[in-house]
Amino acid sequence: MLPAWLVVPLVLVCYAAEWPSRKCVNGGRPLRYLVSVAIVVAAACVAVVVHRHVGGALGILTAVLAWTVVNSALIAAVVWLFDDRRLIRQLLSPRNQLADSITKAIGVAAAIVTHWYPAACPLMLPIVFAAHRFALRDSIKTTSAYDWAAFMWSESGWRVQAAESIATAPGCVALVLIDPERPRTEAAIAQCLLGVLRPTDPVGRYGTRQVAALVQVDIEAVGVIVAERVRARLDQAGVVCIVGVSVSLGEGLDELLIRAGSDLMARRASAGVSVRW
């Protein structure tokens, strides 16, 4: 819709408007933000040139393809040179590309609708919202306070519940740390724990794939028994995992996590499982 000389100012205005919200997180990382702006400007310029030379519906498709290739290639190059190279696989994953393609399709549709009848443009907002929620659903699920589908707290929510449980415990507490061999097994683990722990015992995500549970017990031996029951229940359910435990009286949550993590790593080593965690 825009002439070529207006595309770059549009990109700059959009990124300038977004900067205040970016600045709230880790200071916004200005250098990374400028690199992102430069990459988008380059991809936009290439897309404009391609569309101008091809034209029509085919020009739109080739412009979107050109944008994707230039944008992904430049980001991959920057990551390869200055960041964790393992992120390139995430960048090029089919799921990430699908979300990116949906965003571009919505942009094309918004441009066509605006060109056809500008007053109809607000009708695109619900579609934009739905697409963004689809793209961010995993993040929303992970960061929400409680996941009712998996019956467990997020890590931050679990930490609050666990700290409160430690503070109100009349005796010892046992921290059970479960590390499954396969990801995305939180729901199965939570179902197993329902048959062993009390409903008031906080269960939540920990780290990238681990599940943590805190149990109030009378004496240290009971905490060890609880851990053994958890292992047996998970084994019966066919959930392949390693379970670490720490039982203590008067220690804080961080100390319990360190000891449970150490026990977990030792058990992984004894079982001949890679100790990388």
Backbone as CSV, one residue per row, in Angstrom:
resi,resn,N_x,N_y,N_z,CA_x,CA_y,CA_z,C_x,C_y,C_z
1,MET,0.808,-1.203,0.000,0.000,0.000,0.000,0.847,1.261,0.000
2,LEU,1.981,1.236,0.680,2.806,2.432,0.823,3.853,2.516,-0.270
3,PRO,4.200,3.727,-0.658,5.349,3.870,-1.556,6.627,3.481,-0.827
4,ALA,7.646,3.125,-1.596,8.872,2.598,-1.002,9.507,3.562,-0.016
5,TRP,9.434,4.853,-0.301,10.117,5.819,0.565,9.432,5.988,1.918
6,LEU,8.221,5.427,2.074,7.535,5.514,3.366,7.674,4.240,4.203
7,VAL,8.180,3.166,3.602,8.258,1.890,4.321,9.244,1.978,5.485
8,VAL,10.434,2.512,5.214,11.443,2.598,6.281,10.978,3.504,7.418
9,PRO,10.443,4.724,7.142,9.914,5.530,8.262,8.830,4.819,9.056
10,LEU,7.993,4.015,8.370,6.956,3.280,9.096,7.573,2.294,10.079
11,VAL,8.595,1.561,9.627,9.269,0.604,10.512,9.878,1.333,11.711
12,LEU,10.521,2.466,11.462,11.163,3.215,12.554,10.136,3.741,13.543
13,VAL,9.005,4.234,13.036,7.962,4.746,13.932,7.395,3.618,14.788
14,CYS,7.147,2.445,14.170,6.592,1.313,14.926,7.543,0.859,16.030
15,TYR,8.825,0.754,15.710,9.789,0.309,16.713,10.002,1.366,17.791
16,ALA,9.947,2.632,17.418,10.069,3.698,18.428,8.885,3.665,19.380
17,ALA,7.695,3.369,18.852,6.512,3.292,19.708,6.565,2.083,20.625
18,GLU,7.233,1.020,20.183,7.319,-0.203,20.992,8.408,-0.117,22.054
19,TRP,9.351,0.787,21.899,10.502,0.835,22.795,10.136,0.969,24.272
20,PRO,9.169,1.819,24.660,8.867,1.926,26.106,8.490,0.595,26.743
21,SER,7.733,-0.243,26.019,7.362,-1.540,26.598,8.555,-2.492,26.633
22,ARG,9.449,-2.403,25.659,10.661,-3.232,25.667,11.601,-2.802,26.790
23,LYS,11.640,-1.494,27.056,12.571,-0.964,28.045,12.273,-1.483,29.449
24,CYS,11.023,-1.903,29.667,10.641,-2.390,30.995,11.303,-3.715,31.331
25,VAL,11.792,-4.449,30.322,12.381,-5.776,30.536,13.882,-5.696,30.305
26,ASN,14.650,-5.870,31.381,16.117,-5.851,31.296,16.675,-4.600,30.635
27,GLY,15.995,-3.480,30.843,16.466,-2.224,30.266,16.291,-2.135,28.768
28,GLY,15.616,-3.112,28.172,15.348,-3.072,26.743,16.476,-3.559,25.859
29,ARG,17.710,-3.640,26.389,18.873,-4.066,25.598,18.956,-3.257,24.299
30,PRO,19.321,-1.992,24.384,19.275,-1.088,23.219,20.022,-1.604,21.999
31,LEU,21.201,-2.215,22.215,21.973,-2.675,21.068,21.221,-3.758,20.308
32,ARG,20.648,-4.710,21.030,19.874,-5.764,20.372,18.660,-5.168,19.664
33,TYR,18.062,-4.176,20.283,16.879,-3.551,19.680,17.249,-2.869,18.369
34,LEU,18.380,-2.177,18.353,18.826,-1.516,17.126,19.137,-2.536,16.034
35,VAL,19.732,-3.657,16.420,19.997,-4.715,15.443,18.679,-5.239,14.867
36,SER,17.671,-5.419,15.724,16.361,-5.882,15.250,15.759,-4.886,14.268
37,VAL,15.867,-3.593,14.598,15.351,-2.553,13.701,16.055,-2.624,12.347
38,ALA,17.379,-2.739,12.356,18.141,-2.790,11.110,17.753,-3.999,10.267
39,ILE,17.542,-5.150,10.919,17.169,-6.354,10.180,15.799,-6.197,9.541
40,VAL,14.847,-5.646,10.295,13.496,-5.462,9.750,13.509,-4.446,8.603
41,VAL,14.282,-3.384,8.739,14.391,-2.397,7.660,14.944,-3.058,6.397
42,ALA,15.991,-3.863,6.551,16.573,-4.541,5.392,15.567,-5.491,4.743
43,ALA,14.872,-6.291,5.567,13.887,-7.224,5.022,12.742,-6.487,4.335
44,ALA,12.302,-5.367,4.917,11.216,-4.589,4.326,11.627,-4.004,2.985
45,CYS,12.847,-3.484,2.901,13.322,-2.910,1.637,13.393,-3.971,0.545
46,VAL,13.895,-5.143,0.878,13.953,-6.232,-0.105,12.546,-6.622,-0.551
47,ALA,11.607,-6.730,0.404,10.236,-7.101,0.058,9.597,-6.059,-0.862
48,VAL,9.852,-4.773,-0.615,9.295,-3.711,-1.463,9.835,-3.816,-2.884
49,VAL,11.128,-4.033,-3.016,11.738,-4.144,-4.349,11.168,-5.342,-5.104
50,VAL,11.036,-6.476,-4.417,10.493,-7.675,-5.053,9.063,-7.439,-5.508
51,HIS,8.237,-6.849,-4.641,6.834,-6.602,-4.980,6.712,-5.643,-6.152
52,ARG,7.569,-4.641,-6.202,7.519,-3.663,-7.280,7.828,-4.317,-8.628
53,HIS,8.766,-5.262,-8.642,9.176,-5.864,-9.901,8.238,-6.991,-10.339
54,VAL,7.595,-7.654,-9.420,6.727,-8.776,-9.781,5.281,-8.320,-9.937
55,GLY,4.741,-7.653,-8.891,3.390,-7.117,-8.952,2.313,-8.170,-8.792
56,GLY,1.104,-7.690,-8.494,-0.055,-8.566,-8.375,0.011,-9.497,-7.176
57,ALA,-0.857,-10.531,-7.203,-0.899,-11.495,-6.100,0.412,-12.256,-5.979
58,LEU,1.015,-12.579,-7.138,2.298,-13.269,-7.094,3.365,-12.390,-6.458
59,GLY,3.264,-11.092,-6.697,4.215,-10.166,-6.085,4.101,-10.153,-4.566
60,ILE,2.861,-10.273,-4.069,2.667,-10.316,-2.608,3.324,-11.566,-2.033
61,LEU,3.088,-12.715,-2.674,3.655,-13.967,-2.177,5.184,-13.948,-2.212
62,THR,5.732,-13.456,-3.305,7.194,-13.422,-3.403,7.789,-12.396,-2.439
63,ALA,7.062,-11.305,-2.203,7.546,-10.309,-1.246,7.582,-10.891,0.172
64,VAL,6.531,-11.645,0.535,6.500,-12.283,1.857,7.626,-13.311,1.976
65,LEU,7.839,-14.068,0.903,8.921,-15.055,0.919,10.277,-14.369,1.042
66,ALA,10.463,-13.275,0.303,11.725,-12.539,0.374,11.946,-11.981,1.773
67,TRP,10.888,-11.444,2.372,10.981,-10.940,3.749,11.444,-12.056,4.687
68,THR,10.807,-13.224,4.575,11.128,-14.338,5.476,12.577,-14.775,5.326
69,VAL,13.022,-14.915,4.084,14.388,-15.385,3.842,15.405,-14.384,4.389
70,VAL,15.233,-13.107,4.076,16.192,-12.089,4.517,16.168,-11.957,6.035
71,ASN,14.977,-11.888,6.605,14.851,-11.722,8.054,15.483,-12.902,8.801
72,SER,15.126,-14.135,8.405,15.654,-15.318,9.091,17.164,-15.453,8.897
73,ALA,17.631,-15.166,7.681,19.060,-15.303,7.411,19.884,-14.309,8.227
74,LEU,19.419,-13.082,8.319,20.171,-12.070,9.074,20.148,-12.369,10.575
75,ILE,18.994,-12.787,11.078,18.921,-13.126,12.507,19.820,-14.320,12.808
76,ALA,19.780,-15.333,11.953,20.630,-16.513,12.157,22.103,-16.125,12.130
77,ALA,22.473,-15.205,11.236,23.871,-14.782,11.152,24.303,-14.066,12.425
78,VAL,23.438,-13.189,12.939,23.766,-12.463,14.166,23.881,-13.423,15.345
79,VAL,22.929,-14.362,15.435,22.970,-15.342,16.526,24.233,-16.201,16.420
80,TRP,24.576,-16.616,15.223,25.762,-17.450,15.006,27.038,-16.738,15.456
81,LEU,27.087,-15.436,15.241,28.298,-14.686,15.560,28.361,-14.243,17.012
82,PHE,27.195,-13.902,17.616,27.241,-13.212,18.908,26.415,-13.856,20.012
83,ASP,25.717,-14.950,19.739,24.819,-15.500,20.761,24.939,-17.024,20.793
84,ASP,24.021,-17.654,21.503,24.005,-19.110,21.626,23.521,-19.712,20.308
85,ARG,24.371,-20.464,19.640,24.029,-21.000,18.316,22.897,-22.007,18.359
86,ARG,22.623,-22.546,19.527,21.508,-23.488,19.628,20.171,-22.804,19.379
87,LEU,20.122,-21.477,19.510,18.883,-20.753,19.270,18.482,-20.771,17.799
88,ILE,19.434,-21.041,16.901,19.125,-21.054,15.470,18.115,-22.155,15.166
89,ARG,18.262,-23.310,15.826,17.313,-24.401,15.608,15.911,-23.980,16.025
90,GLN,15.807,-23.250,17.137,14.500,-22.754,17.577,13.949,-21.739,16.585
91,LEU,14.815,-20.877,16.066,14.401,-19.858,15.104,13.817,-20.496,13.846
92,LEU,14.436,-21.568,13.377,14.025,-22.198,12.128,13.047,-23.345,12.329
93,SER,12.546,-23.529,13.548,11.626,-24.631,13.808,10.314,-24.425,13.050
94,PRO,9.665,-25.523,12.612,8.397,-25.401,11.875,7.334,-24.636,12.661
95,ARG,7.298,-24.828,13.976,6.278,-24.150,14.783,6.482,-22.640,14.768
96,ASN,7.728,-22.226,14.909,8.029,-20.799,14.891,7.740,-20.202,13.515
97,GLN,8.078,-20.939,12.463,7.816,-20.461,11.107,6.316,-20.388,10.829
98,LEU,5.545,-21.326,11.387,4.098,-21.295,11.213,3.504,-20.043,11.847
99,ALA,3.919,-19.748,13.081,3.421,-18.542,13.750,3.814,-17.294,12.978
100,ASP,5.037,-17.281,12.466,5.503,-16.132,11.695,4.706,-15.985,10.401
101,SER,4.407,-17.104,9.751,3.639,-17.064,8.510,2.208,-16.575,8.763
102,ILE,1.620,-17.001,9.879,0.277,-16.535,10.225,0.277,-15.025,10.429
103,THR,1.311,-14.506,11.096,1.413,-13.068,11.307,1.493,-12.324,9.979
104,LYS,2.290,-12.837,9.053,2.416,-12.192,7.740,1.097,-12.248,6.976
105,ALA,0.403,-13.387,7.056,-0.881,-13.505,6.365,-1.885,-12.495,6.906
106,ILE,-1.870,-12.295,8.214,-2.767,-11.300,8.802,-2.386,-9.901,8.323
107,GLY,-1.096,-9.640,8.211,-0.660,-8.342,7.714,-1.127,-8.097,6.291
108,VAL,-1.009,-9.099,5.432,-1.476,-8.974,4.047,-2.982,-8.743,4.019
109,ALA,-3.723,-9.532,4.837,-5.178,-9.364,4.876,-5.566,-7.972,5.365
110,ALA,-4.851,-7.475,6.376,-5.145,-6.133,6.890,-4.905,-5.070,5.819
111,ALA,-3.823,-5.232,5.044,-3.533,-4.276,3.975,-4.621,-4.293,2.908
112,ILE,-5.062,-5.492,2.526,-6.104,-5.610,1.500,-7.415,-5.007,1.993
113,VAL,-7.789,-5.321,3.246,-9.040,-4.795,3.803,-8.973,-3.269,3.898
114,THR,-7.837,-2.744,4.353,-7.690,-1.296,4.471,-7.763,-0.621,3.100
115,HIS,-7.159,-1.243,2.099,-7.211,-0.692,0.740,-8.635,-0.729,0.185
116,TRP,-9.365,-1.799,0.543,-10.736,-1.951,0.055,-11.685,-0.996,0.755
117,TYR,-11.619,-0.952,2.101,-12.537,-0.102,2.862,-11.888,0.206,4.211
118,PRO,-11.250,1.375,4.344,-10.474,1.685,5.562,-11.248,1.514,6.859
119,ALA,-12.552,1.820,6.845,-13.333,1.726,8.084,-13.463,0.285,8.572
120,ALA,-13.197,-0.689,7.703,-13.302,-2.094,8.107,-12.046,-2.611,8.780
121,CYS,-11.004,-1.801,8.814,-9.734,-2.258,9.388,-9.848,-2.708,10.840
122,PRO,-10.651,-2.018,11.714,-10.763,-2.506,13.113,-11.273,-3.931,13.233
123,LEU,-11.947,-4.432,12.170,-12.423,-5.817,12.229,-11.272,-6.813,12.276
124,MET,-10.071,-6.363,11.902,-8.915,-7.257,11.928,-8.380,-7.457,13.342
125,LEU,-8.736,-6.580,14.269,-8.157,-6.652,15.615,-8.450,-7.978,16.327
126,PRO,-9.698,-8.491,16.309,-9.922,-9.800,16.957,-9.083,-10.910,16.341
127,ILE,-8.878,-10.864,15.019,-8.065,-11.883,14.368,-6.616,-11.761,14.810
128,VAL,-6.121,-10.523,14.910,-4.758,-10.303,15.374,-4.589,-10.829,16.798
129,PHE,-5.560,-10.529,17.660,-5.489,-10.995,19.045,-5.476,-12.528,19.110
130,ALA,-6.353,-13.167,18.325,-6.419,-14.633,18.337,-5.103,-15.238,17.844
131,ALA,-4.518,-14.647,16.801,-3.258,-15.174,16.270,-2.128,-15.012,17.277
132,HIS,-2.080,-13.880,17.970,-1.027,-13.668,18.962,-1.189,-14.625,20.135
133,ARG,-2.414,-14.872,20.529,-2.617,-15.819,21.629,-2.220,-17.225,21.207
134,PHE,-2.488,-17.593,19.958,-2.056,-18.897,19.458,-0.539,-19.009,19.502
135,ALA,0.149,-17.934,19.084,1.608,-17.968,19.047,2.202,-18.006,20.448
136,LEU,1.509,-17.430,21.427,2.060,-17.307,22.775,1.422,-18.275,23.767
137,ARG,0.642,-19.238,23.260,-0.110,-20.066,24.206,0.786,-20.867,25.137
138,ASP,1.937,-21.318,24.645,2.852,-22.064,25.511,3.424,-21.168,26.597
139,SER,3.769,-19.918,26.238,4.293,-18.983,27.231,3.230,-18.644,28.264
140,ILE,2.002,-18.443,27.794,0.905,-18.135,28.720,0.688,-19.301,29.684
141,LYS,0.739,-20.522,29.129,0.535,-21.710,29.960,1.638,-21.847,31.002
142,THR,2.875,-21.529,30.602,4.011,-21.697,31.494,4.045,-20.642,32.587
143,THR,3.692,-19.404,32.239,3.851,-18.306,33.186,2.597,-18.015,34.004
144,SER,1.456,-18.600,33.644,0.265,-18.372,34.448,0.457,-18.983,35.828
145,ALA,-0.249,-18.447,36.812,-0.029,-18.866,38.192,-0.323,-20.349,38.390
146,TYR,-1.421,-20.817,37.825,-1.798,-22.220,38.019,-2.329,-22.789,36.714
147,ASP,-1.865,-23.965,36.364,-2.275,-24.648,35.145,-3.303,-25.710,35.533
148,TRP,-4.565,-25.434,35.251,-5.621,-26.361,35.657,-5.603,-27.632,34.830
149,ALA,-5.025,-27.585,33.632,-4.958,-28.796,32.809,-3.934,-29.782,33.357
150,ALA,-2.816,-29.242,33.864,-1.752,-30.107,34.392,-1.822,-30.257,35.908
151,PHE,-2.701,-29.510,36.574,-2.864,-29.565,38.025,-1.567,-29.209,38.756
152,MET,-0.931,-28.127,38.331,0.274,-27.699,39.028,0.496,-26.200,38.852
153,TRP,1.338,-25.659,39.748,1.664,-24.246,39.730,2.803,-23.986,38.741
154,SER,2.882,-22.737,38.299,4.089,-22.303,37.599,5.229,-22.271,38.609
155,GLU,6.462,-22.124,38.124,7.597,-22.128,39.046,7.504,-20.988,40.046
156,SER,7.165,-19.787,39.576,7.075,-18.648,40.503,5.934,-18.842,41.485
157,GLY,4.796,-19.357,40.993,3.673,-19.608,41.902,3.993,-20.701,42.901
158,TRP,4.692,-21.750,42.434,5.053,-22.838,43.342,6.019,-22.355,44.415
159,ARG,6.956,-21.501,44.071,7.904,-20.987,45.058,7.184,-20.256,46.188
160,VAL,6.178,-19.477,45.841,5.412,-18.760,46.872,4.695,-19.752,47.782
161,GLN,4.030,-20.742,47.172,3.304,-21.738,47.966,4.252,-22.573,48.823
162,ALA,5.390,-22.957,48.243,6.343,-23.786,48.976,6.949,-23.030,50.151
163,ALA,7.302,-21.764,49.939,7.877,-20.961,51.029,6.879,-20.806,52.171
164,GLU,5.619,-20.619,51.827,4.590,-20.500,52.863,4.414,-21.814,53.607
165,SER,4.476,-22.930,52.865,4.333,-24.242,53.499,5.494,-24.518,54.445
166,ILE,6.706,-24.109,54.068,7.862,-24.279,54.952,7.697,-23.451,56.217
167,ALA,7.210,-22.228,56.053,7.072,-21.331,57.203,6.028,-21.823,58.203
168,THR,5.012,-22.522,57.724,3.936,-22.983,58.606,4.070,-24.445,59.007
169,ALA,5.130,-25.117,58.575,5.287,-26.542,58.869,5.557,-26.767,60.354
170,PRO,4.796,-27.651,61.009,5.048,-27.930,62.430,6.262,-28.813,62.654
171,GLY,6.681,-29.530,61.613,7.834,-30.424,61.731,8.739,-30.296,60.529
172,CYS,9.167,-31.424,59.996,10.054,-31.435,58.827,9.266,-31.206,57.542
173,VAL,9.995,-30.887,56.494,9.419,-30.809,55.155,10.301,-31.624,54.223
174,ALA,9.672,-32.222,53.223,10.393,-32.991,52.214,10.151,-32.350,50.856
175,LEU,11.235,-32.092,50.142,11.133,-31.550,48.793,11.480,-32.652,47.808
176,VAL,10.521,-33.001,46.960,10.688,-34.049,45.954,10.870,-33.372,44.600
177,LEU,11.958,-33.696,43.916,12.279,-33.100,42.617,12.295,-34.215,41.572
178,ILE,11.433,-34.082,40.556,11.243,-35.132,39.550,11.765,-34.632,38.209
179,ASP,12.647,-35.416,37.615,13.230,-35.054,36.326,12.865,-36.129,35.304
180,PRO,11.851,-35.892,34.474,11.447,-36.913,33.488,12.424,-36.987,32.325
181,GLU,12.540,-38.172,31.754,13.413,-38.351,30.601,12.817,-37.728,29.345
182,ARG,11.493,-37.679,29.277,10.828,-37.097,28.122,10.096,-35.827,28.538
183,PRO,10.165,-34.771,27.716,9.465,-33.527,28.063,7.959,-33.677,27.903
184,ARG,7.238,-32.657,28.369,5.774,-32.590,28.240,5.072,-33.759,28.933
185,THR,5.595,-34.160,30.085,4.940,-35.227,30.848,4.433,-34.702,32.185
186,GLU,4.309,-33.359,32.307,3.899,-32.785,33.593,2.531,-33.269,34.027
187,ALA,1.583,-33.363,33.078,0.227,-33.782,33.436,0.215,-35.207,33.975
188,ALA,0.979,-36.102,33.354,1.041,-37.495,33.820,1.668,-37.566,35.202
189,ILE,2.708,-36.765,35.431,3.357,-36.752,36.748,2.397,-36.229,37.800
190,ALA,1.665,-35.155,37.469,0.724,-34.580,38.430,-0.364,-35.575,38.802
191,GLN,-0.841,-36.354,37.828,-1.855,-37.363,38.123,-1.317,-38.414,39.087
192,CYS,-0.058,-38.804,38.911,0.555,-39.777,39.828,0.679,-39.208,41.239
193,LEU,1.058,-37.944,41.326,1.244,-37.321,42.641,-0.069,-37.161,43.395
194,LEU,-1.181,-37.043,42.655,-2.472,-36.899,43.322,-2.785,-38.096,44.211
195,GLY,-2.272,-39.268,43.846,-2.537,-40.459,44.643,-1.583,-40.650,45.799
196,VAL,-0.567,-39.796,45.910,0.439,-39.952,46.962,0.421,-38.773,47.930
197,LEU,0.332,-37.560,47.402,0.415,-36.363,48.225,-0.964,-35.873,48.651
198,ARG,-0.966,-34.987,49.608,-2.206,-34.343,50.037,-2.573,-33.226,49.052
199,PRO,-3.854,-32.888,48.949,-4.256,-31.807,48.038,-3.607,-30.467,48.376
200,THR,-3.237,-30.291,49.652,-2.638,-29.018,50.066,-1.136,-28.946,49.795
201,ASP,-0.506,-30.061,49.412,0.932,-30.054,49.124,1.178,-29.369,47.780
202,PRO,1.964,-28.285,47.753,2.170,-27.562,46.499,3.008,-28.357,45.498
203,VAL,2.508,-28.455,44.276,3.193,-29.128,43.176,3.314,-28.126,42.034
204,GLY,4.511,-28.030,41.443,4.689,-27.052,40.382,5.848,-27.378,39.473
205,ARG,5.948,-26.612,38.392,7.065,-26.759,37.460,8.328,-26.180,38.082
206,TYR,9.452,-26.769,37.683,10.732,-26.250,38.137,11.730,-26.401,37.003
207,GLY,12.409,-25.309,36.661,13.381,-25.361,35.577,12.698,-25.546,34.235
208,THR,13.371,-26.254,33.333,12.857,-26.407,31.978,11.815,-27.502,31.848
209,ARG,11.948,-28.594,32.616,11.001,-29.703,32.476,10.739,-30.425,33.784
210,GLN,11.396,-30.026,34.864,11.260,-30.734,36.123,9.943,-30.365,36.821
211,VAL,9.561,-31.227,37.746,8.390,-31.011,38.588,8.843,-31.119,40.044
212,ALA,8.404,-30.169,40.864,8.790,-30.140,42.276,7.551,-30.198,43.158
213,ALA,7.692,-30.875,44.284,6.599,-30.970,45.250,7.173,-30.816,46.651
214,LEU,6.446,-30.116,47.493,6.879,-29.929,48.887,5.835,-30.552,49.806
215,VAL,6.303,-31.386,50.729,5.404,-32.130,51.602,5.787,-31.875,53.053
216,GLN,4.802,-31.561,53.880,5.028,-31.441,55.324,4.966,-32.830,55.945
217,VAL,6.013,-33.211,56.688,6.087,-34.530,57.316,6.465,-34.356,58.786
218,ASP,6.202,-35.398,59.552,6.497,-35.332,60.990,7.988,-35.489,61.263
219,ILE,8.579,-36.509,60.652,9.991,-36.788,60.884,10.672,-37.052,59.537
220,GLU,11.997,-37.065,59.539,12.758,-37.208,58.297,12.462,-38.536,57.600
221,ALA,12.289,-39.602,58.360,12.046,-40.916,57.758,10.774,-40.923,56.922
222,VAL,9.774,-40.186,57.347,8.516,-40.136,56.589,8.744,-39.475,55.235
223,GLY,9.592,-38.450,55.193,9.903,-37.798,53.923,10.551,-38.752,52.938
224,VAL,11.451,-39.611,53.435,12.091,-40.607,52.571,11.054,-41.601,52.059
225,ILE,10.129,-42.000,52.920,9.072,-42.935,52.509,8.194,-42.305,51.427
226,VAL,7.864,-41.022,51.598,7.052,-40.327,50.590,7.752,-40.352,49.233
227,ALA,9.051,-40.084,49.230,9.812,-40.092,47.975,9.782,-41.476,47.329
228,GLU,9.904,-42.521,48.130,9.867,-43.879,47.590,8.493,-44.197,47.005
229,ARG,7.436,-43.714,47.660,6.090,-43.928,47.131,5.897,-43.189,45.813
230,VAL,6.466,-41.995,45.719,6.386,-41.239,44.466,7.090,-42.001,43.351
231,ARG,8.284,-42.529,43.639,9.025,-43.306,42.626,8.219,-44.523,42.184
232,ALA,7.633,-45.213,43.158,6.872,-46.419,42.828,5.645,-46.087,41.979
233,ARG,4.971,-45.003,42.320,3.763,-44.623,41.574,4.111,-44.211,40.146
234,LEU,5.190,-43.459,39.983,5.615,-43.053,38.647,6.046,-44.259,37.815
235,ASP,6.708,-45.196,38.481,7.148,-46.408,37.780,5.944,-47.218,37.319
236,GLN,4.926,-47.325,38.161,3.714,-48.055,37.788,3.012,-47.401,36.606
237,ALA,3.081,-46.068,36.553,2.422,-45.337,35.468,3.248,-45.323,34.190
238,GLY,4.460,-45.853,34.241,5.297,-45.890,33.058,5.985,-44.580,32.749
239,VAL,6.079,-43.694,33.720,6.758,-42.409,33.537,8.235,-42.601,33.867
240,VAL,9.086,-42.547,32.866,10.522,-42.745,33.068,11.113,-41.445,33.595
241,CYS,11.670,-41.505,34.795,12.188,-40.289,35.407,13.148,-40.648,36.542
242,ILE,13.848,-39.635,37.017,14.700,-39.749,38.202,14.129,-38.820,39.258
243,VAL,14.084,-39.311,40.496,13.488,-38.535,41.589,14.541,-38.261,42.651
244,GLY,14.748,-36.993,42.943,15.629,-36.586,44.032,14.816,-36.054,45.192
245,VAL,15.377,-36.114,46.383,14.635,-35.668,47.558,15.578,-35.039,48.569
246,SER,15.066,-34.095,49.313,15.783,-33.541,50.461,14.770,-33.315,51.572
247,VAL,15.145,-33.715,52.782,14.269,-33.581,53.946,15.011,-32.766,54.990
248,SER,14.315,-31.799,55.570,15.014,-30.928,56.506,14.032,-30.281,57.464
249,LEU,14.586,-29.735,58.518,13.828,-28.968,59.495,14.531,-27.622,59.681
250,GLY,13.829,-26.552,59.330,14.382,-25.223,59.556,15.169,-24.636,58.404
251,GLU,15.385,-25.397,57.327,16.104,-24.859,56.181,15.151,-24.118,55.244
252,GLY,15.711,-23.185,54.466,14.913,-22.444,53.516,14.699,-23.209,52.223
253,LEU,13.894,-22.636,51.337,13.547,-23.303,50.090,14.767,-23.490,49.196
254,ASP,15.615,-22.479,49.090,16.781,-22.591,48.212,17.717,-23.715,48.657
255,GLU,17.911,-23.835,49.964,18.772,-24.904,50.465,18.178,-26.279,50.147
256,LEU,16.862,-26.401,50.301,16.207,-27.667,49.980,16.333,-28.003,48.496
257,LEU,16.188,-26.990,47.643,16.309,-27.217,46.203,17.716,-27.663,45.826
258,ILE,18.723,-27.049,46.442,20.110,-27.424,46.144,20.366,-28.873,46.541
259,ARG,19.921,-29.245,47.730,20.153,-30.612,48.182,19.365,-31.622,47.359
260,ALA,18.116,-31.297,47.007,17.322,-32.197,46.170,17.944,-32.322,44.783
261,GLY,18.459,-31.218,44.250,19.127,-31.265,42.955,20.378,-32.106,42.995
262,SER,21.140,-31.991,44.067,22.347,-32.809,44.206,22.002,-34.293,44.292
263,ASP,20.963,-34.612,45.057,20.524,-36.003,45.153,20.054,-36.518,43.792
264,LEU,19.364,-35.664,43.055,18.886,-36.043,41.731,20.048,-36.335,40.787
265,MET,21.038,-35.470,40.775,22.183,-35.667,39.886,22.966,-36.929,40.255
266,ALA,23.089,-37.186,41.552,23.785,-38.396,41.994,23.037,-39.651,41.542
267,ARG,21.725,-39.614,41.610,20.931,-40.765,41.184,20.996,-40.948,39.663
268,ARG,21.052,-39.835,38.942,21.207,-39.940,37.488,22.544,-40.598,37.138
269,ALA,23.584,-40.203,37.836,24.911,-40.780,37.587,24.937,-42.265,37.950
270,SER,24.312,-42.622,39.077,24.279,-44.028,39.486,23.496,-44.888,38.488
271,ALA,22.468,-44.294,37.875,21.645,-45.038,36.915,22.273,-45.073,35.528
272,GLY,23.413,-44.408,35.366,24.071,-44.378,34.062,23.416,-43.443,33.088
273,VAL,22.606,-42.503,33.608,21.942,-41.516,32.758,22.834,-40.290,32.670
274,SER,22.841,-39.622,31.519,23.630,-38.414,31.364,23.321,-37.440,32.471
275,VAL,24.359,-36.872,33.086,24.155,-35.961,34.208,23.889,-34.552,33.757
276,ARG,23.869,-34.323,32.432,23.539,-32.988,31.954,22.090,-32.702,32.280
277,TRP,21.837,-31.517,32.856,20.508,-31.216,33.374,20.123,-29.826,32.961
